[in-house]
Amino acid sequence: MKTAKQLERYFKGAANHWRISILLIVAKDEGITVDGITQRLNGNFKTISQHTKSLVQAGLLNKKYQSQMVRHSLSPYGKAFLNFMKIF
């Protein structure tokens, strides 16, 4: 069982409409880059980059360096969090 502090970190990490959208996109396209996410959301690269960084810090996203690209995937907690959100 997770502690209240750990749960708070996950909830705060996803407490933004951009971040929720990013989680949903990454769930559909594992390995997507920030550039790909930015194009899908029609957003600003710097903004999307900052939100993906927050999701990584919250433990909801993983990032993997591949050459000059950084690919993103859901962490196990990110997957569980999305399943939780689908209940509502």
CORGIMO-V745287 format. One record per residue. N is the residue number from 0. OMEGA is omega as a letter, one per 40 degrees, with the letter a starting at -180 (* if undefined). NEAR is the number of other C-alpha atoms within 10 Angstrom. D_LAST is the distance of its C-alpha to the last C-alpha in Angstrom with 2 decimals. Layout:
# CORGIMO-V745287
N&OMEGA&NEAR&D_LAST, N&OMEGA&NEAR&D_LAST
This chain:
# CORGIMO-V745287
0&i&5&21.73, 1&i&7&21.00, 2&i&7&22.53, 3&i&8&20.91, 4&i&9&22.66, 5&i&12&21.26, 6&i&14&17.63, 7&i&12&18.53, 8&i&16&19.95, 9&a&18&16.83, 10&i&14&14.68, 11&i&12&17.62, 12&a&22&18.14, 13&a&22&14.90, 14&i&12&14.99, 15&a&12&16.17, 16&i&9&15.12, 17&a&16&17.99, 18&i&19&16.95, 19&i&17&13.42, 20&i&15&15.32, 21&i&23&17.90, 22&a&25&15.70, 23&i&15&14.43, 24&a&18&18.12, 25&i&22&19.52, 26&a&19&17.33, 27&a&11&18.96, 28&i&15&22.35, 29&i&12&23.31, 30&a&19&26.45, 31&i&18&25.91, 32&i&20&27.97, 33&i&23&27.28, 34&i&18&29.45, 35&i&16&27.31, 36&a&23&24.09, 37&i&17&26.04, 38&a&13&27.21, 39&a&12&23.83, 40&a&15&22.41, 41&a&10&25.79, 42&i&13&25.87, 43&a&12&28.56, 44&a&16&29.52, 45&i&12&30.16, 46&a&12&26.83, 47&i&21&24.87, 48&i&16&27.21, 49&i&13&26.56, 50&i&20&22.76, 51&i&25&23.21, 52&i&18&25.66, 53&i&17&23.22, 54&i&26&20.67, 55&a&19&23.63, 56&i&14&24.75, 57&i&21&21.39, 58&a&18&21.64, 59&i&25&18.72, 60&i&24&21.15, 61&i&20&24.56, 62&a&18&27.45, 63&i&12&30.50, 64&i&9&33.73, 65&a&9&35.45, 66&i&6&38.67, 67&a&6&37.91, 68&i&14&34.26, 69&a&15&31.26, 70&a&18&28.60, 71&i&24&25.02, 72&i&23&22.77, 73&i&26&19.70, 74&i&17&20.77, 75&i&12&19.66, 76&i&15&17.52, 77&i&24&16.10, 78&i&17&15.18, 79&a&13&13.62, 80&i&17&11.65, 81&i&17&10.36, 82&i&11&9.54, 83&a&10&7.64, 84&a&10&5.65, 85&i&8&5.29, 86&a&6&3.80, 87&*&5&0.00
